[in-house]
């Protein structure tokens, strides 16, 4: 009965071509025609149908036979004791294209996160809700169903000694003092152990006034890297034979202690010891025996002295030793 100009542009049929023709044959794809006809027959008799009063996503045909996605809303109107259908149709090709692109991007992001074993979090700053993927929970020994999607959940998992620093880094970004959040800190594992996490995030969405409303980031488990770094540091600072400080690390500590003594006008004592005729020990008994002597000396020097517990208040007892060249 009516075919407006937008319908002409949408489907390619002029009003003269469309009026009087079977609508189903014109614009309904062949696989759906029998379903459409049956539904319309019921509608003519009762004014009811599964599509009446709803907005649905469907497909339609143009004059040349091209199929395209539409958004369809159908209302029932009774005129002169007969039921009529009023249809409003929108071409959603562009929207579907955007949705398909977003879906593909989300899928690619998921593959990247899973491949890189990254935990992902997305924080709605207004509501406080935080969406997290399964890997985020698995890093801490939990299943995805066991975690709560709140900022408080994250706070509870962060090591108590690191919470203030972690929150400060987040707030610096939200309040505009820093462009991005990037911090290494400790989190508590379900089994009671500690995991080191690299947390990186940025504000992803702001309101019209520029206020942050969404922030997203990733978690990486760097526990093994931290363990290796600590071991390398220990090896660099410690003499492998005696276990005392290496010469370089001792000099670094000595400079710090000297600077502190000068700054606070505290007394500072330094003791240098030498093993008399040590070369003879090596020459007569061998280097293995010489090594044993060095280890014994380091052990004796490293033992606390009883008098050390009675030093005057404010005095610092520094026990730092360095192995000399042998």
C-alpha positions as CSV (number, residue, x, y, z in Angstrom):
1,X,0.0,0.0,0.0
2,X,2.9,2.4,0.7
3,X,6.5,2.4,-0.5
4,X,8.4,5.6,0.4
5,X,11.5,7.2,-1.2
6,X,13.8,5.6,1.3
7,X,12.5,2.2,0.3
8,X,13.1,3.0,-3.4
9,X,16.8,3.9,-2.6
10,X,17.2,0.9,-0.3
11,X,15.8,-1.8,-2.5
12,X,16.1,-0.3,-6.0
13,X,12.4,-0.6,-6.9
14,X,10.4,2.5,-7.7
15,X,7.1,2.9,-5.9
16,X,5.3,2.1,-9.2
17,X,7.4,-1.2,-9.5
18,X,6.7,-2.2,-5.9
19,X,3.0,-1.5,-5.3
20,X,0.8,-4.5,-6.3
21,X,3.7,-7.0,-6.2
22,X,4.2,-9.8,-3.7
23,X,6.6,-8.4,-1.1
24,X,8.1,-11.8,-0.2
25,X,9.1,-12.5,-3.8
26,X,10.7,-9.1,-4.1
27,X,12.9,-8.6,-1.0
28,X,12.8,-11.9,1.1
29,X,15.8,-14.3,0.4
30,X,14.6,-17.6,-1.1
31,X,15.4,-19.8,2.0
32,X,13.1,-17.6,4.2
33,X,10.1,-17.1,1.9
34,X,8.0,-20.1,3.0
35,X,8.5,-19.1,6.6
36,X,7.5,-15.5,5.8
37,X,4.4,-16.5,3.8
38,X,3.2,-18.8,6.6
39,X,3.7,-16.1,9.2
40,X,1.9,-13.5,7.2
41,X,-1.1,-15.7,6.6
42,X,-1.5,-16.1,10.4
43,X,-1.0,-12.4,10.8
44,X,-3.8,-11.5,8.4
45,X,-6.2,-13.6,10.4
46,X,-5.1,-12.7,14.0
47,X,-2.9,-9.6,13.8
48,X,-0.3,-11.6,15.7
49,X,3.0,-13.2,14.9
50,X,6.4,-14.0,16.3
51,X,7.9,-10.9,14.6
52,X,5.2,-8.4,15.6
53,X,6.3,-5.7,18.0
54,X,9.9,-6.7,17.9
55,X,13.1,-5.4,16.2
56,X,15.2,-8.2,14.7
57,X,18.3,-8.6,12.5
58,X,17.6,-10.3,9.2
59,X,18.7,-10.3,5.5
60,X,17.0,-8.8,2.5
61,X,17.4,-8.6,-1.3
62,X,17.9,-5.6,-3.6
63,X,16.4,-5.4,-7.1
64,X,19.6,-6.9,-8.6
65,X,19.5,-9.9,-6.3
66,X,22.2,-8.7,-3.9
67,X,21.6,-9.8,-0.3
68,X,22.3,-7.4,2.5
69,X,21.8,-7.2,6.3
70,X,18.8,-5.2,7.7
71,X,17.2,-4.2,11.0
72,X,13.5,-4.9,10.8
73,X,10.6,-3.7,13.0
74,X,7.0,-4.7,12.3
75,X,3.9,-3.3,13.9
76,X,0.3,-4.4,13.6
77,X,-2.3,-1.8,12.5
78,X,-6.0,-2.6,12.0
79,X,-7.8,-0.6,9.3
80,X,-11.4,-1.1,8.2
81,X,-11.6,-4.4,10.1
82,X,-8.4,-5.7,8.3
83,X,-4.9,-6.2,9.8
84,X,-2.1,-4.3,8.1
85,X,1.7,-4.6,8.8
86,X,3.8,-1.5,9.1
87,X,7.4,-2.3,8.5
88,X,10.4,0.0,9.2
89,X,13.6,-1.3,7.7
90,X,17.2,0.0,8.1
91,X,20.2,-1.0,6.1
92,X,22.8,-2.0,8.7
93,X,25.6,-3.0,6.3
94,X,28.0,-0.4,7.7
95,X,27.2,-1.3,11.2
96,X,27.6,-5.0,10.6
97,X,30.9,-4.3,9.0
98,X,32.0,-2.4,12.0
99,X,30.7,-5.2,14.3
100,X,32.5,-7.8,12.3
101,X,35.7,-5.9,12.4
102,X,35.4,-5.4,16.1
103,X,34.7,-9.1,16.5
104,X,37.8,-10.0,14.5
105,X,39.9,-7.6,16.4
106,X,38.7,-9.0,19.7
107,X,39.4,-12.5,18.5
108,X,42.9,-11.5,17.4
109,X,43.5,-9.8,20.7
110,X,42.4,-12.9,22.5
111,X,44.8,-15.0,20.4
112,X,47.7,-12.6,21.2
113,X,46.9,-12.6,24.9
114,X,46.7,-16.4,25.1
115,X,49.8,-16.8,23.0
116,X,51.8,-14.4,25.1
117,X,50.3,-15.8,28.3
118,X,49.2,-12.3,29.3
119,X,46.5,-11.6,31.9
120,X,44.1,-8.9,30.7
121,X,42.0,-6.5,32.8
122,X,39.5,-3.8,31.8
123,X,38.3,-1.4,34.5
124,X,35.1,0.6,34.3
125,X,36.2,3.5,36.6
126,X,32.6,4.7,37.1
127,X,31.2,1.4,38.3
128,X,34.3,-0.1,39.8
129,X,33.8,-3.3,37.8
130,X,36.9,-4.9,36.4
131,X,36.6,-7.6,33.7
132,X,39.5,-10.1,33.6
133,X,40.5,-13.0,31.4
134,X,41.2,-16.5,32.7
135,X,45.0,-16.1,32.5
136,X,44.8,-13.2,35.0
137,X,43.4,-15.6,37.6
138,X,45.5,-18.6,36.6
139,X,48.7,-16.6,37.4
140,X,47.6,-16.5,41.0
141,X,46.4,-20.1,41.2
142,X,42.7,-19.4,40.8
143,X,40.1,-20.3,38.2
144,X,38.2,-17.6,36.5
145,X,35.0,-18.4,38.4
146,X,36.8,-18.0,41.8
147,X,37.7,-14.4,41.4
148,X,35.6,-11.3,41.9
149,X,35.6,-8.6,39.2
150,X,36.3,-5.7,41.5
151,X,39.2,-3.3,42.3
152,X,39.1,-4.6,45.9
153,X,39.9,-8.1,44.6
154,X,43.1,-6.8,43.0
155,X,44.0,-4.8,46.1
156,X,43.7,-7.9,48.2
157,X,46.0,-9.9,45.9
158,X,48.7,-7.2,45.9
159,X,51.4,-7.8,48.5
160,X,50.7,-5.5,51.5
161,X,54.1,-3.8,51.2
162,X,53.5,-3.0,47.5
163,X,49.9,-1.8,47.6
164,X,50.5,1.8,48.2
165,X,53.0,2.1,45.4
166,X,50.8,0.1,43.0
167,X,47.7,2.3,43.7
168,X,49.8,5.5,43.4
169,X,51.0,4.5,40.0
170,X,47.4,3.9,38.9
171,X,46.2,7.2,40.4
172,X,49.1,9.1,38.7
173,X,47.7,8.0,35.3
174,X,44.1,8.7,36.2
175,X,44.9,12.2,37.5
176,X,47.1,13.1,34.6
177,X,50.5,13.0,36.2
178,X,51.7,10.1,34.1
179,X,50.8,8.9,30.6
180,X,50.9,5.2,31.5
181,X,51.0,2.8,34.3
182,X,54.0,0.4,34.3
183,X,55.1,-1.2,37.5
184,X,56.7,-4.4,38.8
185,X,55.2,-5.6,42.1
186,X,54.4,-8.7,44.1
187,X,51.1,-10.5,44.3
188,X,49.9,-13.3,46.6
189,X,49.4,-16.7,45.1
190,X,46.6,-19.0,46.3
191,X,49.2,-21.5,47.6
192,X,50.7,-18.8,49.8
193,X,53.8,-18.1,47.6
194,X,54.7,-14.8,46.0
195,X,54.5,-14.0,42.3
196,X,56.2,-11.0,40.7
197,X,53.9,-9.3,38.2
198,X,54.6,-6.7,35.5
199,X,51.5,-4.5,35.2
200,X,51.1,-2.2,32.2
201,X,48.0,0.0,31.5
202,X,46.6,3.1,30.0
203,X,43.4,5.1,30.1
204,X,41.4,3.9,27.1
205,X,38.3,6.1,27.3
206,X,37.4,9.5,28.6
207,X,34.1,11.4,28.9
208,X,33.3,14.8,27.2
209,X,35.1,16.6,30.0
210,X,38.2,14.5,29.6
211,X,37.7,12.6,32.8
212,X,38.9,8.9,32.6
213,X,36.1,6.4,32.5
214,X,37.9,3.3,31.3
215,X,41.4,1.8,31.9
216,X,42.8,-1.4,30.4
217,X,46.0,-3.3,31.0
218,X,47.9,-6.5,31.1
219,X,49.7,-8.7,33.7
220,X,52.9,-10.7,32.9
221,X,54.3,-13.2,35.4
222,X,58.0,-12.2,35.8
223,X,58.7,-14.4,38.8
224,X,61.3,-16.5,37.1
225,X,63.0,-13.4,35.7
226,X,63.1,-11.9,39.1
227,X,64.6,-15.0,40.6
228,X,67.4,-15.1,37.9
229,X,68.1,-11.4,38.4
230,X,68.4,-11.9,42.2
231,X,70.8,-14.9,41.6
232,X,72.9,-12.9,39.2
233,X,73.1,-10.0,41.7
234,X,74.0,-12.4,44.5
235,X,76.8,-13.9,42.4
236,X,78.1,-10.5,41.4
237,X,78.2,-9.3,45.0
238,X,79.4,-12.5,46.7
239,X,82.8,-14.2,46.6
240,X,82.0,-17.8,45.5
241,X,84.5,-19.4,47.8
242,X,84.0,-17.7,51.2
243,X,80.4,-16.3,50.8
244,X,81.5,-12.8,51.9
245,X,81.1,-9.7,49.8
246,X,83.1,-9.4,46.6
247,X,85.7,-6.7,46.5
248,X,83.6,-4.4,44.3
249,X,80.5,-4.7,46.4
250,X,82.4,-4.1,49.6
251,X,83.8,-0.9,48.2
252,X,80.3,0.2,47.3
253,X,79.1,-0.5,50.8
254,X,82.1,1.2,52.3
255,X,81.5,4.3,50.3
256,X,77.9,4.4,51.5
257,X,78.9,3.9,55.2
258,X,81.6,6.5,55.0
259,X,79.2,9.1,53.5
260,X,76.6,8.2,56.2
261,X,79.2,8.6,59.0
262,X,80.3,12.0,57.6
263,X,76.7,13.2,57.2
264,X,75.5,12.2,60.7
265,X,78.9,12.6,62.4
266,X,78.9,9.0,63.6
267,X,82.2,7.2,64.3
268,X,83.2,4.6,61.8
269,X,85.7,1.8,62.3
270,X,87.3,-0.3,59.5
271,X,89.5,-3.4,60.1
272,X,91.9,-4.9,57.6
273,X,93.3,-8.4,58.3
274,X,96.0,-10.4,56.6
275,X,96.9,-14.0,57.0
276,X,100.7,-14.2,57.7
277,X,102.6,-16.5,55.4
278,X,99.5,-17.6,53.6
279,X,101.6,-18.4,50.5
280,X,103.4,-21.1,52.5
281,X,100.0,-22.7,53.3
282,X,99.3,-23.0,49.6
283,X,102.8,-24.1,48.8
284,X,103.1,-26.7,51.5
285,X,99.5,-28.0,51.9
286,X,98.1,-27.1,48.5
287,X,95.5,-24.6,47.3
288,X,92.6,-26.8,48.6
289,X,93.9,-26.4,52.1
290,X,94.4,-22.6,51.5
291,X,90.8,-22.4,50.4
292,X,89.7,-24.1,53.6
293,X,91.7,-21.6,55.6
294,X,90.1,-18.6,53.9
295,X,86.6,-20.1,54.4
296,X,87.3,-20.7,58.1
297,X,88.6,-17.1,58.5
298,X,85.5,-15.7,56.8
299,X,83.3,-17.9,59.0
300,X,85.0,-16.8,62.2
301,X,84.8,-13.1,61.2
302,X,81.2,-13.4,60.3
303,X,80.1,-14.7,63.7
304,X,78.4,-12.0,65.9
305,X,80.3,-10.9,68.9
306,X,78.5,-10.9,72.3
307,X,79.6,-7.4,73.0
308,X,78.0,-6.3,69.8
309,X,74.6,-6.6,71.5
310,X,75.6,-4.0,74.1
311,X,76.7,-1.2,71.7
312,X,75.4,2.3,72.7
313,X,72.1,3.4,71.2
314,X,72.4,5.0,67.8
315,X,75.6,3.1,66.9
316,X,75.4,0.8,63.9
317,X,77.2,-2.4,63.9
318,X,78.2,-3.1,60.3
319,X,79.5,-6.5,59.5
320,X,80.7,-6.4,55.9
321,X,83.7,-8.3,54.7
322,X,85.5,-8.6,51.3
323,X,87.6,-11.4,50.0
324,X,91.1,-10.2,49.0
325,X,93.0,-11.3,45.9
326,X,94.6,-14.7,46.4
